[in-house]
Amino acid sequence: MVVEADVQVYTIGINEDPRSPEERRGMFFLEKLSDITGGLHFIVRNRSELRNVAEKIAVAMRNHTCSRINRATADQSESGARFE
């Protein structure tokens, strides 16, 4: 469903000390989800790293949005669409 919606999913796995198989599978799931949607996956070992990772995600999202806008603008220009 996420792929059909054409969205990128960015995930953060907090991996302070994964002990159980469920925790490890959860990390794998988050990584796969990000991968198939074209997003990014980050693993933090310490909650103090969250701010830095959030900033990286914000930059990636901003860059992705700008590139989509630029592509749409180029497509409209090539088709002869007028901008007002």
BELKASUL-V802583 format. One record per backbone hydrogen bond with DSSP energy under -1.0 kcal/mol. NH is the residue of the N-H (numbers start at 1). CO is the residue of the C=O. Records with the same first field share a line. If there is no record, write none. Layout:
# BELKASUL-V802583
NH: CO / CO
This chain:
# BELKASUL-V802583
5: 1
6: 3
7: 2
11: 40
13: 42
15: 44
24: 20
25: 21
26: 22
27: 23
28: 24
29: 25
30: 26
31: 27
32: 28
33: 29
34: 30
35: 31
36: 32
37: 33
39: 34
42: 11
44: 13
49: 46
50: 47
53: 49
54: 50
55: 51
56: 52
57: 53
58: 54
59: 55
60: 56
61: 57
62: 58
63: 59
64: 60
65: 61
66: 62
67: 63
68: 64
69: 65
70: 66
71: 67
72: 68
73: 69
74: 70
75: 71
76: 72
77: 73
78: 74
79: 75
81: 76
